[in-house]
Amino acid sequence: MGLFGRNAEESYRAGKKYSEYPTEEDTEKMFGSFEKAAEQGHAGAQYELGLLYYEGIRAPRDLGRSTEFFIKAARQGHTGAQSCLGDCYCNGDGVPKDLAKAAEWWTKAAANGDTIAQFNLGQQYFTGRGVPEDRKKAIELYRKGAEQGHAASQFRLGDCFYYGEGIPRDPAKAEEWYQRAADGGNEKAREMLRSIRNKAVSDGPASRYSEKDVIGEGEKKEAVEQERKERYTDPKKEYDLGAAYFYGDGVPQDQAKAAELFKKSALRGYADAQYALGHCFNIGAGVPQDKKKAAELFGKAAEQGHAGAQYELGTCYGEGNGVPQDLGKAIFWLEKAAEQGDTRAQARLADHYHNGNGVPRDLGRSFALYKKAAEQGDANAQSAVGSYYEEGIGGQPRDPERAMYWYTRSAAGGNAFGMCRIGALYFEGSGVTKNYAKAAEWWSMAAETGDAASQFNLGVCYAEGHGVGRDKGKAAELFKTAAEQGYEDAKDALNDIRT
């Protein structure tokens, strides 16, 4: 390869590198690198520019420019560009609609193993639009795509077997292909499996697959259009599929695949995907942990009004994760999220007001925020509201019975502080009848979660025989566990019990 080709390849590779979870600055560099390589005739770069113009990434969406680059790359034998060019001719995107030319380009791409082209060409042969009808050829193309894991091809092959379309009917094989398609995220396959298992689908010919369900006119979108969306999927669908892979909802869990789908959607500016990808980088799920990238993505989504991202960005600024610590910005974003009803933001903002951290201390404001979060089920906030009533602070009257109510709700949500304080109220007989046994029971539950105060309190019960049998060995064990967590009273008690 001469110098010219080397420079083009280097620019192309630089563009690909910048395209990996890009920041706004990286997107500019990515576009510039692809442009430089494309000008030198690099087919891969021409294809990438075609996609960028089609999707409207960095530059306004321009179907004419998109098709121009696809044609340049396709004529050099680039498989992806050939497949995309077939899409363009099928849908009239940037060129006059021409199903015969669509078939011509899909045939080239299909021969090189492009699964979307194989599927689209199969649809053409199935309906005889743009090519002579040939269902045997259609099934052959579906099978090629299906065997490479293409979910839509697997679904159509399942249909052919289920309804006996161009192939002997075989419900068992149909169900096998439907299952493989469902595992790949195909919602129609999931619906079909549910219908088969509920015996809610006809065994007769597939009236569902008229021409308007594949390539042709009609009220329903063309199946080719649906397959085109696999390449230029709308961002919500990419995000939804990413979420399914992230949690293993109906598909095998694959967080790396989820992150890749979130990335594609995030590049199109979809706030939910920016937030989800930020979460992936924040915890290192499917991608290497990178707090800086996480904060950048949370920022993009937060600017669009995404409450969850506003909370996360506020937390980043509050703790200095991925960004320099800035309590003013932390409060700003937490306020934004709290105004939208985000319970985590309400509770965290309440912490700031309770402690006077970044804002003047204001117990009335902190109580109001804790109460909002508590009423929405936040267990930490519920325990905080309980403590305000127990202590009579934040403008609230001292009311141990109301404190017990909120502590009980927080304990039901697994909050150890709430459990600990319920034990204390029973031990003291505050708002309830004094009951050492119940106090020990609650402290035991909280101690199992690792709560040091409860471990100490339960140790006192065993040391003195309150509500449990006296057992100095058990008391010492509990004091030791609490002391190891830095609980000072437990250290003193452990020394006392050993002497």
DRENDREN-88815 format. One record per residue (C-alpha): residue in three letters; residue number from 0; x, y, z. Coordinates in pm, whole numbers, plus 50000, padded with zeros to 5 digits. Each point is the difference from the previous one (the first is absolute). Example, Ala and Ser with C-alpha at 12.3 -4.5 7.8 and 13.67 -1.06 7.14 Angstrom:
! residues 2
SITE  aa   i     u     v     w
SITE ala   0 51230 49550 50780
SITE ser   1 50137 50344 49934
***
This chain:
! residues 499
SITE  aa   i     u     v     w
SITE met   0 50000 50000 50000
SITE gly   1 50135 50341 49906
SITE leu   2 50022 50307 50220
SITE phe   3 49659 50123 49879
SITE gly   4 49829 49682 50114
SITE arg   5 50184 49996 50331
SITE asn   6 49885 50352 50083
SITE ala   7 49641 49914 49911
SITE glu   8 50008 49687 50216
SITE glu   9 50150 50191 50292
SITE ser  10 49727 50265 49978
SITE tyr  11 49734 49730 49979
SITE arg  12 50136 49821 50306
SITE ala  13 50016 50329 50189
SITE gly  14 49635 50060 49914
SITE lys  15 49904 49654 50126
SITE lys  16 50190 50062 50322
SITE tyr  17 49822 50331 50056
SITE ser  18 49665 49828 49936
SITE glu  19 50036 49783 50311
SITE tyr  20 49765 50163 50257
SITE pro  21 50090 50348 49869
SITE thr  22 49975 50330 50179
SITE glu  23 49883 50302 49799
SITE glu  24 50363 50085 49925
SITE asp  25 50069 49641 49892
SITE thr  26 49700 50010 49765
SITE glu  27 50152 50297 49819
SITE lys  28 50336 49822 49971
SITE met  29 49828 49682 49884
SITE phe  30 49816 50183 49722
SITE gly  31 50314 50184 49890
SITE ser  32 50206 49680 49991
SITE phe  33 49741 49817 49790
SITE glu  34 49975 50298 49762
SITE lys  35 50376 50004 49949
SITE ala  36 50012 49625 49929
SITE ala  37 49690 50011 49776
SITE glu  38 50154 50275 49786
SITE gln  39 50288 49762 49936
SITE gly  40 49760 49729 49885
SITE his  41 49983 49785 50315
SITE ala  42 49685 49788 49963
SITE gly  43 49957 49939 50373
SITE ala  44 50012 50373 50072
SITE gln  45 49754 50072 49718
SITE tyr  46 49763 49746 50150
SITE glu  47 50034 50153 50349
SITE leu  48 49928 50349 49862
SITE gly  49 49695 49860 49824
SITE leu  50 49872 49872 50333
SITE leu  51 50077 50327 50180
SITE tyr  52 49813 50207 49740
SITE tyr  53 49712 49754 50003
SITE glu  54 49970 50008 50378
SITE gly  55 50062 50372 50033
SITE ile  56 50296 49958 50236
SITE arg  57 50213 50315 50024
SITE ala  58 49853 50136 49672
SITE pro  59 49632 50052 49908
SITE arg  60 49838 49691 49851
SITE asp  61 50064 50001 49625
SITE leu  62 49876 49699 49803
SITE gly  63 50154 50125 49676
SITE arg  64 50348 50024 50150
SITE ser  65 49948 49671 50181
SITE thr  66 49915 49816 49676
SITE glu  67 50288 50168 49818
SITE phe  68 50248 49849 50247
SITE phe  69 49828 49661 49999
SITE ile  70 50030 49988 49619
SITE lys  71 50372 50083 50012
SITE ala  72 50069 49728 50256
SITE ala  73 49765 49745 49841
SITE arg  74 50171 50031 49662
SITE gln  75 50324 49906 50177
SITE gly  76 49835 49683 50129
SITE his  77 49926 50113 50357
SITE thr  78 49735 49753 50123
SITE gly  79 49836 50227 50256
SITE ala  80 49972 50282 49747
SITE gln  81 49849 49763 49742
SITE ser  82 49739 49893 50253
SITE cys  83 49924 50360 50098
SITE leu  84 49976 50103 49636
SITE gly  85 49741 49728 49951
SITE asp  86 49807 50153 50289
SITE cys  87 50019 50343 49836
SITE tyr  88 49863 49873 49667
SITE cys  89 49727 49804 50177
SITE asn  90 49880 50299 50199
SITE gly  91 50084 50284 49762
SITE asp  92 50247 50152 50244
SITE gly  93 50217 50244 49806
SITE val  94 49931 49817 49670
SITE pro  95 49681 49917 49805
SITE lys  96 49829 49690 50138
SITE asp  97 50102 49698 49791
SITE leu  98 49940 49648 50136
SITE ala  99 50197 49837 49718
SITE lys 100 50309 50205 50087
SITE ala 101 49939 49925 50368
SITE ala 102 50009 49629 49914
SITE glu 103 50316 50048 49794
SITE trp 104 50190 50154 50291
SITE trp 105 49855 49767 50264
SITE thr 106 50107 49704 49783
SITE lys 107 50360 50125 50007
SITE ala 108 49992 50055 50377
SITE ala 109 49819 49672 50070
SITE ala 110 50264 49808 49805
SITE asn 111 50257 50148 50239
SITE gly 112 49804 49881 50304
SITE asp 113 49812 50319 50101
SITE thr 114 49707 49868 50203
SITE ile 115 49777 50305 49955
SITE ala 116 50044 49983 49624
SITE gln 117 49926 49626 50009
SITE phe 118 49679 50067 50190
SITE asn 119 49887 50288 49779
SITE leu 120 50075 49808 49682
SITE gly 121 49815 49703 50146
SITE gln 122 49697 50224 50054
SITE gln 123 50019 50108 49637
SITE tyr 124 50009 49644 49872
SITE phe 125 49721 49901 50238
SITE thr 126 49764 50265 49859
SITE gly 127 50136 50029 49645
SITE arg 128 50059 50373 50016
SITE gly 129 50305 50121 49812
SITE val 130 50087 49637 49918
SITE pro 131 49797 49699 49880
SITE glu 132 49820 49828 50289
SITE asp 133 50204 49704 50122
SITE arg 134 49918 49876 50349
SITE lys 135 50262 49729 49990
SITE lys 136 50262 50270 49939
SITE ala 137 49842 50213 50274
SITE ile 138 50026 49718 50254
SITE glu 139 50360 49935 49898
SITE leu 140 50080 50366 50074
SITE tyr 141 49808 49999 50328
SITE arg 142 50193 49692 50106
SITE lys 143 50336 50161 49920
SITE gly 144 49918 50296 50218
SITE ala 145 49841 49786 50270
SITE glu 146 50305 49780 50032
SITE gln 147 50212 50312 50057
SITE gly 148 49772 50104 50287
SITE his 149 49786 50259 49819
SITE ala 150 49683 50011 50212
SITE ala 151 49758 50123 49730
SITE ser 152 50116 49723 49764
SITE gln 153 49958 49746 50278
SITE phe 154 49647 50129 50057
SITE arg 155 49905 49980 49631
SITE leu 156 50151 49654 49970
SITE gly 157 49790 49902 50301
SITE asp 158 49693 50135 49822
SITE cys 159 50079 49800 49687
SITE phe 160 50025 49681 50201
SITE tyr 161 49692 50079 50211
SITE tyr 162 49768 50085 49710
SITE gly 163 50161 49778 49736
SITE glu 164 50094 50291 49776
SITE gly 165 50231 49870 49727
SITE ile 166 50114 49716 50224
SITE pro 167 49827 49698 50164
SITE arg 168 49821 50104 50319
SITE asp 169 50196 49912 50315
SITE pro 170 49872 50165 50324
SITE ala 171 50290 49861 50205
SITE lys 172 50261 50161 49775
SITE ala 173 49789 50316 49991
SITE glu 174 50004 50024 50378
SITE glu 175 50376 49941 50003
SITE trp 176 50058 50294 49763
SITE tyr 177 49749 50219 50183
SITE gln 178 50186 49931 50324
SITE arg 179 50335 50091 49845
SITE ala 180 49849 50322 49864
SITE ala 181 49846 50081 50339
SITE asp 182 50337 49944 50167
SITE gly 183 50140 50256 49756
SITE gly 184 49747 50260 50112
SITE asn 185 49732 49957 49730
SITE glu 186 49672 50108 50160
SITE lys 187 49781 49845 49729
SITE ala 188 50163 49663 50071
SITE arg 189 49926 50036 50370
SITE glu 190 49636 50079 49920
SITE met 191 49979 49703 49765
SITE leu 192 50143 49764 50262
SITE arg 193 49749 50126 50256
SITE ser 194 49719 49948 49750
SITE ile 195 50115 49647 49911
SITE arg 196 50033 49903 50365
SITE asn 197 49658 50145 50075
SITE lys 198 49861 49832 49686
SITE ala 199 49880 50342 49885
SITE val 200 50134 49993 49645
SITE ser 201 49849 49842 49692
SITE asp 202 50173 49710 49828
SITE gly 203 49871 50118 49664
SITE pro 204 50180 50196 49728
SITE ala 205 50169 50317 50110
SITE ser 206 49760 50273 49900
SITE arg 207 50217 50230 50211
SITE tyr 208 50259 50003 49725
SITE ser 209 49833 50179 49718
SITE glu 210 50208 50228 49777
SITE lys 211 49944 50294 50226
SITE asp 212 50179 49813 50279
SITE val 213 50316 49966 49794
SITE ile 214 50107 50210 49702
SITE gly 215 49709 50190 49858
SITE glu 216 49746 50272 50062
SITE gly 217 49740 49998 50274
SITE glu 218 49915 50123 50344
SITE lys 219 50267 49799 50181
SITE lys 220 50367 50093 49973
SITE glu 221 50199 49789 49763
SITE ala 222 50199 49722 50160
SITE val 223 50297 50135 49809
SITE glu 224 49950 50327 50187
SITE gln 225 50007 49805 50325
SITE glu 226 50325 49838 49897
SITE arg 227 50143 50333 49893
SITE lys 228 49937 50110 50356
SITE glu 229 50235 49731 50118
SITE arg 230 50270 50211 49842
SITE tyr 231 49845 50338 50076
SITE thr 232 49785 49899 50294
SITE asp 233 49806 50276 50169
SITE pro 234 50179 50077 50326
SITE lys 235 49716 49888 50227
SITE lys 236 50001 49651 49852
SITE glu 237 50376 49978 50033
SITE tyr 238 49970 50113 50361
SITE asp 239 49718 49755 50076
SITE leu 240 50195 49709 49853
SITE gly 241 50309 50112 50191
SITE ala 242 49797 49999 50323
SITE ala 243 49877 49648 49923
SITE tyr 244 50359 49878 49957
SITE phe 245 50117 50189 50308
SITE tyr 246 49748 49829 50227
SITE gly 247 49959 49674 49806
SITE asp 248 49633 50076 49940
SITE gly 249 49885 49749 49738
SITE val 250 50353 49966 49857
SITE pro 251 50326 49862 50143
SITE gln 252 50158 50263 50224
SITE asp 253 50288 50170 49820
SITE gln 254 50104 50334 50147
SITE ala 255 50269 50059 49737
SITE lys 256 49734 49971 49729
SITE ala 257 49774 50223 50206
SITE ala 258 50268 50268 50024
SITE glu 259 50056 49985 49622
SITE leu 260 49628 50053 49937
SITE phe 261 49984 50281 50256
SITE lys 262 50295 50161 49821
SITE lys 263 49825 49993 49662
SITE ser 264 49688 50154 50148
SITE ala 265 50198 50254 50205
SITE leu 266 50178 50119 49685
SITE arg 267 49658 50098 49865
SITE gly 268 49942 50211 50309
SITE tyr 269 49755 49769 50178
SITE ala 270 50010 50107 50365
SITE asp 271 49902 49665 50152
SITE ala 272 50286 49835 49812
SITE gln 273 50249 50268 50103
SITE tyr 274 49897 49943 50361
SITE ala 275 50019 49621 49965
SITE leu 276 50341 50010 49833
SITE gly 277 50118 50239 50271
SITE his 278 49885 49744 50256
SITE cys 279 50198 49728 49817
SITE phe 280 50317 50210 50014
SITE asn 281 49931 50100 50360
SITE ile 282 49993 49641 50127
SITE gly 283 50206 49829 49727
SITE ala 284 49713 49793 49858
SITE gly 285 50076 49879 49647
SITE val 286 50271 50265 49960
SITE pro 287 50311 50092 50200
SITE gln 288 49912 50219 50298
SITE asp 289 50057 50365 49911
SITE lys 290 49857 50261 50238
SITE lys 291 50089 50288 49769
SITE lys 292 49805 49855 49706
SITE ala 293 49716 49919 50236
SITE ala 294 49981 50362 50114
SITE glu 295 50012 50126 49638
SITE leu 296 49710 49776 49901
SITE phe 297 49798 50089 50309
SITE gly 298 50059 50364 49904
SITE lys 299 49863 49950 49648
SITE ala 300 49685 49832 50130
SITE ala 301 49963 50248 50287
SITE glu 302 50003 50293 49757
SITE gln 303 49703 49835 49828
SITE gly 304 49808 49989 50328
SITE his 305 50058 49635 50093
SITE ala 306 49932 49988 50375
SITE gly 307 50209 49691 50067
SITE ala 308 50297 50149 49820
SITE gln 309 49956 50329 50187
SITE tyr 310 50017 49805 50327
SITE glu 311 50309 49809 49890
SITE leu 312 50171 50316 49876
SITE gly 313 49922 50174 50327
SITE thr 314 50150 49705 50183
SITE cys 315 50311 50012 49778
SITE tyr 316 50053 50367 50083
SITE gly 317 49926 49940 50368
SITE glu 318 50258 49722 50030
SITE gly 319 50247 50109 49733
SITE asn 320 49945 49688 49790
SITE gly 321 50115 50057 49641
SITE val 322 49981 50378 50047
SITE pro 323 50161 50242 50246
SITE gln 324 49796 50019 50320
SITE asp 325 49763 50297 49984
SITE leu 326 49726 50014 50264
SITE gly 327 49828 50290 49827
SITE lys 328 49954 49795 49683
SITE ala 329 49906 49698 50209
SITE ile 330 49717 50193 50164
SITE phe 331 49891 50146 49664
SITE trp 332 49955 49659 49835
SITE leu 333 49851 49834 50306
SITE glu 334 49743 50281 50019
SITE lys 335 49914 49940 49632
SITE ala 336 49949 49628 50058
SITE ala 337 49812 50050 50326
SITE glu 338 49757 50238 49830
SITE gln 339 49914 49716 49761
SITE gly 340 49924 49767 50290
SITE asp 341 50320 49794 50001
SITE thr 342 49997 49847 50348
SITE arg 343 50375 49941 50012
SITE ala 344 50062 50366 49920
SITE gln 345 49747 50114 50260
SITE ala 346 50168 49785 50266
SITE arg 347 50355 50102 49906
SITE leu 348 49906 50367 49980
SITE ala 349 49839 49964 50342
SITE asp 350 50333 49867 50128
SITE his 351 50170 50317 49873
SITE tyr 352 49749 50223 50178
SITE his 353 50012 49787 50316
SITE asn 354 50379 50022 50021
SITE gly 355 50042 50349 49854
SITE asn 356 50216 49850 49726
SITE gly 357 50023 50246 49710
SITE val 358 49690 50186 50124
SITE pro 359 49906 50172 50328
SITE arg 360 49871 49744 50251
SITE asp 361 49621 49994 49983
SITE leu 362 49824 49721 50191
SITE gly 363 49658 50115 49885
SITE arg 364 50104 49966 49637
SITE ser 365 50173 49667 50062
SITE phe 366 49690 49860 50174
SITE ala 367 49776 50104 49710
SITE leu 368 50231 49827 49753
SITE tyr 369 50035 49685 50211
SITE lys 370 49621 49989 50034
SITE lys 371 49949 50019 49622
SITE ala 372 50243 49716 49941
SITE ala 373 49859 49800 50290
SITE glu 374 49647 50024 49866
SITE gln 375 50127 49853 49673
SITE gly 376 50149 49701 50181
SITE asp 377 50366 50095 50052
SITE ala 378 50102 49797 50307
SITE asn 379 50293 50223 50097
SITE ala 380 49777 50307 49988
SITE gln 381 49735 49820 50203
SITE ser 382 50252 49931 50276
SITE ala 383 50110 50365 49988
SITE val 384 49640 50120 50039
SITE gly 385 49968 49763 50295
SITE ser 386 50306 50155 50164
SITE tyr 387 49861 50353 49955
SITE tyr 388 49681 49899 50182
SITE glu 389 50194 49809 50265
SITE glu 390 50224 50299 50073
SITE gly 391 49742 50274 49932
SITE ile 392 50215 50192 49750
SITE gly 393 49941 50172 49666
SITE gly 394 49696 50179 50139
SITE gln 395 49830 49671 50089
SITE pro 396 49860 49919 50343
SITE arg 397 50164 49714 50187
SITE asp 398 49774 49705 49921
SITE pro 399 50140 49650 50069
SITE glu 400 49688 49832 49866
SITE arg 401 50039 50167 49660
SITE ala 402 50370 49923 50019
SITE met 403 49915 49632 50051
SITE tyr 404 49767 50012 49696
SITE trp 405 50275 50131 49770
SITE tyr 406 50268 49775 50148
SITE thr 407 49775 49700 49940
SITE arg 408 49950 50098 49636
SITE ser 409 50373 50045 49953
SITE ala 410 50073 49665 50168
SITE ala 411 49760 49830 49759
SITE gly 412 50225 50134 49725
SITE gly 413 50308 49849 50166
SITE asn 414 50130 50319 50164
SITE ala 415 50231 49905 50287
SITE phe 416 49979 50339 50174
SITE gly 417 49620 49968 50013
SITE met 418 50031 49652 50152
SITE cys 419 50252 50129 50253
SITE arg 420 49776 50286 50111
SITE ile 421 49695 49773 50032
SITE gly 422 50209 49790 50237
SITE ala 423 50093 50312 50193
SITE leu 424 49638 50114 50034
SITE tyr 425 49899 49658 50133
SITE phe 426 50298 49997 50236
SITE glu 427 49914 50346 50134
SITE gly 428 49621 49960 49986
SITE ser 429 49974 50317 49794
SITE gly 430 49670 50016 49807
SITE val 431 49952 49627 50063
SITE thr 432 49987 49771 50302
SITE lys 433 50349 49915 50120
SITE asn 434 50095 49656 49873
SITE tyr 435 50361 49879 50024
SITE ala 436 49932 49685 49802
SITE lys 437 49868 50198 49703
SITE ala 438 50290 50243 50032
SITE ala 439 50247 49711 49980
SITE glu 440 49808 49850 49709
SITE trp 441 50023 50323 49797
SITE trp 442 50363 50055 50088
SITE ser 443 50075 49644 49896
SITE met 444 49847 50063 49657
SITE ala 445 50196 50321 49956
SITE ala 446 50321 49842 50131
SITE glu 447 49978 49735 49727
SITE thr 448 50016 50278 49739
SITE gly 449 50330 50116 50155
SITE asp 450 49864 50298 50195
SITE ala 451 50263 50071 50268
SITE ala 452 49768 50187 50239
SITE ser 453 49758 49707 50001
SITE gln 454 50283 49754 50054
SITE phe 455 50108 50202 50302
SITE asn 456 49645 50032 50136
SITE leu 457 49936 49629 49957
SITE gly 458 50330 49932 50174
SITE val 459 49876 50204 50298
SITE cys 460 49682 49789 50006
SITE tyr 461 50206 49678 50017
SITE ala 462 50241 50147 50255
SITE glu 463 49719 50106 50234
SITE gly 464 49731 49745 49909
SITE his 465 49749 50250 49858
SITE gly 466 49745 49813 49787
SITE val 467 50244 49714 49940
SITE gly 468 50188 49758 50220
SITE arg 469 50316 50141 50153
SITE asp 470 50295 49889 49786
SITE lys 471 50328 50187 50047
SITE gly 472 50168 49802 49722
SITE lys 473 49733 50105 49751
SITE ala 474 50018 50358 50134
SITE ala 475 50378 50008 49951
SITE glu 476 49963 49866 49646
SITE leu 477 49751 50278 49915
SITE phe 478 50211 50271 50163
SITE lys 479 50304 49878 49805
SITE thr 480 49808 50009 49669
SITE ala 481 49877 50354 50069
SITE ala 482 50344 50114 50121
SITE glu 483 50160 49878 49679
SITE gln 484 49773 50245 49816
SITE gly 485 50133 50284 50216
SITE tyr 486 49710 50021 50247
SITE glu 487 50171 50160 50303
SITE asp 488 49749 49894 50269
SITE ala 489 50045 49641 49886
SITE lys 490 50378 50024 50048
SITE asp 491 49951 50115 50359
SITE ala 492 49737 49734 50069
SITE leu 493 50225 49730 49857
SITE asn 494 50283 50103 50234
SITE asp 495 49760 50005 50295
SITE ile 496 49854 49657 49931
SITE arg 497 50344 49844 49967
SITE thr 498 50117 50130 50339
***
